[in-house]
Amino acid sequence: MVDTGTNRRFRWSAARSGLCWAIAAGCAGWALVRLLDVDRGPLVQLLAFTPYATVGALSGAALLLVLRRWRAAALAGAAAVALVVLVLPRGLTDTQPAATTGRTVRLLTANLWLGGADPAALVGLVRDNRVDVLTVQEFTPAVAAALDRSGLAELLPYRELNPEVGSTGSGLYARFPLTAGGVRRNGGGFGFSQAYGTIEVPGGPPVTVESAHPAAPYALSQVDDWRADLAAEPAATPDGALRVLAGDFNSTLDHAPLRALIATGYADAADRAGAGWRGTWGPYDGDPIPPVTIDHVLVDRRIAVRAVAVRPLAGSDHRAVLADLALPAAP
């Protein structure tokens, strides 16, 4: 006679063991993908959620310990530690460059979501925060006109603008004179444009600022374009003029192409200021997508970052990023 009670206990034990190892394997797999920079295909989108996966790995390791699944817990714990080492520094303030002029430039960047952002709300952010430089993406002719009607022309009279219908427009506004302005076009995706110019800061060195907007990896067919656009972003010039890239990079610090761009001589302002965990995009269109950090201010490493804040912007699916930047002494 078959002992059905024994069989049921055996099946339950096997299922529980399989589930525990599945949890451990999931934690280890995510850590390996991130550590090995395997951002290909659908993994590109998944990697944006690595901070959440880190919390999940810590929780999984704790659960396995409670269940006394020691070997599975050890694997999940090792993965959790690796992910914490990668993610934790974003919430810690980095050492800042010591030599500055004392001249601080306040920069705001905002994706206007097909021009649908509330122009009065954006001008209010500029006015209330005494913004010196503004970069905008998904900048349309209609919102350009509405921004000036709301008072932006008086606050930031210098500009290099390329408003376009749809998502490809770009703009750069400044309180100070702007020279050597222009617009370049990314090759991938929708062909987002990027306005740029050199800000002549009184009492400080000139700074070239560009409104960044590489392609989004929203579909597998766009991943190669996303990678190519990030590779084509202007590299830092650590032995030359100061450069800042600010905008919607459609990438997080867990994406290797963005980290490769930063490695040319930039620093991520939010990461340097200990604000690198703050989400800037999502949820999108009502979908339950937890916020991810895809909007960045990349600064020349000689620039000190005094503070970074993320501000909601009515009418946009992105949040604006505000950064206080202290410039080095003029050469």
Protein Blocks (a to p, Z undefined) as FASTA:
>chain_A
ZZfklmmmmmmmmmmmmmmmmmmmmmmmmmmmmmnopaghjllmmmmmmmmmmmmmmmmm
mmmmmnopaklmmmmmmmmmmmmmmmmmmmpccdddfbdghiacddddddeeholacfkl
mmmmmmmnopabdcdehiafklmmmmmmnopmmmmmcccddddehjkbccdddfbdcehi
acdddfbhnopacdddddddehiacddddddddddffbfklmmmmmmmmmmpccddfklc
cdddedjehpafkbfklmmmmmnopacfklmnopambcfedceehiacdcddfbccdddf
kbccfbdcddddehiabdcddddddddddZZ
